[in-house]
């Protein structure tokens, strides 16, 4: 049985897809996945009971990694405890997250907070908590992991299969296809029909506030908007829309999900297998391997060769096929191709495109020295991370807080190895 891992990240958030014999088993943002097929494989004896997939995720200025033993490691900025090691001191190389030495199956880095999903379906969070983004019923920062509570603070959030972290909020996908969110809600990014912040999970409503959002297979959290992928391949979004990031042809915020339109506003976007949300823009991957984007485009992060915002999806230039994963950073976008090469476009002020320059690019360019062998990608605000098939981690871009993990604070416009002895 042959497995290939493909992973992407959206502004401090990540997306993972496992492809087994050509079938997508997991897809989305922040390690979202459909557990139904996984459970079938477990019962057949094809997968261990506790899945721990090597994974990476990037936040504002910190990076998180999940090892095959189920332990979580982190490095970079730690001013709000987002590394989870019990301190608020930045780390230039990976350190273990306290209390998470095993049992974790997915990770998600938000802006200044971090999330972990355990094999029992529980969610744990740490770091910045000014709007309740840790979901523990408080607004106090936590320097070590705390468990996310249930609705109205009763019990614990359970049966979760995917998590994603926004700038000051978090979102979870349950095994029944429902979506739950907590934290900052100024633009309606929690999707509960209000703009009221919440320190515990609230359920995302359905279109026009009727019923509940359902049949979701993947989620992605951006700066102030959230995106969800349905089983039928359609895409739905809610929250801030000042830069057209909801893709509904308007600039109106929405506190409940709206469906993303098709190209030129005709029909609806369809045949999507993965989604990623950046700061004011959104990216989607189609079943044919093509990449589409909409929203904020001042830095060329939509990759269509312009710097004009788009209120409906446009194709990314030069990526009409062959892409297996996508990642949306603060203002730059990353794609992983089936040959293991990495491509990037958008803002490049800190060298986050990895093309040995600091010049913005409005169409995709290849990342230096990563023409093959890459299995996962993650994009932070001003830095980017890649995981290779030998489980080595590479980073490039801003490094003022040590988020590249190479033991220095020196930024790099080409990939550098995260301490040579660190292997996922």
DAUR-V164586 format. One line per field, one symbol per residue. phi: phi as a letter, one per 30 degrees, with the letter a starting at -180 (. if undefined). A space follows every 50 residues. Layout:
phi = ???
This chain:
phi = .ccbcbbbbbhibbbbbccbhicdcbakbihdacdeddddddddidbddc dbcebbbbcebbbbbccddiccbaajdbdciddicibbcebdbebdddib daidcabacdebbbbbccddidcbbajdbdciddicibbcebcbdbdddd ehicibdbhdcabbccdbabbbccddidbbbajdbeciddicibbcdbdb dbddddeiicibdbhccabbccdbbbbbccddidbbbajdbdciddicib bcdbdbdbddddeiicibdbhccabbbcdiabbbccddiccbbajdbeci ddicibbcdbcbdbdddibdaidcabbccebbbbbccddidcbbajdbdc iddicibbcebcbdbdddibdaidcabbbcdbbbbbccddidcbbajdbd ciddicibccdbcbdbddgeddbd
